[in-house]
């Protein structure tokens, strides 16, 4: 009896060991690709910050469940305060004073449909995200979440890929990433044509994940054009019906540059009610205070309690 019990114990032990080995082999073999949103790619081998601008190297990404070797070039832009890697065989780098743009090699350079733009913003990341959500939500149903970067912690992701109240996708999809930075935030805006979006969004997603931030070099100041456009955007966000009323010509409302010097910009908003609001803007910090004047009712400009930071509304 004891002998029989011993034999069964040995058989049971061997069976358990073999089952465990089978699981170990399965875990070490090929695993199915995890379903992921287009802008949330599998983790590539991250490039370490500190590479030189223009330095090139290879990395591996996952596309449609298969590994693909891509050729990256490192971008280091101290003026905009970020560094990132981009696939130089798939995208063309276009640099300007206020942004870096990466355009698909298959698109027309002057009229691209698939591109990534990276800009710097002095506003708080959460406030900037709120302003962007308010603008996009006029046309799209939004999906908002957080995402992890390889070297810059967490950021905010806003996906605009459904036409508002229709459950239909638009021809052009947008995903906007807002990444906190020492002096505000960085905004990485992805644009993709619907028929090419699956592969494009994954490639852009890999690129954005490599982004890291730094303090911008030199003093960044608002231009007159930025301030004027930002105040218009701010006013419309406060009153969403204003834009259609102004565009239709139904009401005589307008924005104009009232004055400008090295330190301060003043933007005038003339409302359809006849009220005149002036926004006194610090060109460097973006901080603004507001006055109101109603001809025939108030004797002069009167300062209101309204305050804002114009950088939060720069597009």
ABEGO torsion letter per residue (X at the ends): XAAAAAAAAAAAAAAAAAAAAAAAAAAABBBBBBBBBAABBBBBBBBBBGBBBGBBBBBBBBBGGBBBBBBBBBBBBAAAGBBBBBBAAABBBBBBAABBBBBBAABBAABBABBBBBBBBABBAAAAAAAAAAAAAAABBBBBBBBBBAAAEBBBBBBBABBBGAGBBBABBBBBBBBBBAAEBBBBBBBBBAAAAAAAAAAAAAAAAABBBBBBBEBBBBBAAAAAAAAAAAAAAABAAAAAAAAAGABBBBBBBABBBAABBBBBBBBAAGBBBBBBBBAAAGBBBBBBBBBGABABBBBBABBBBAAAABX
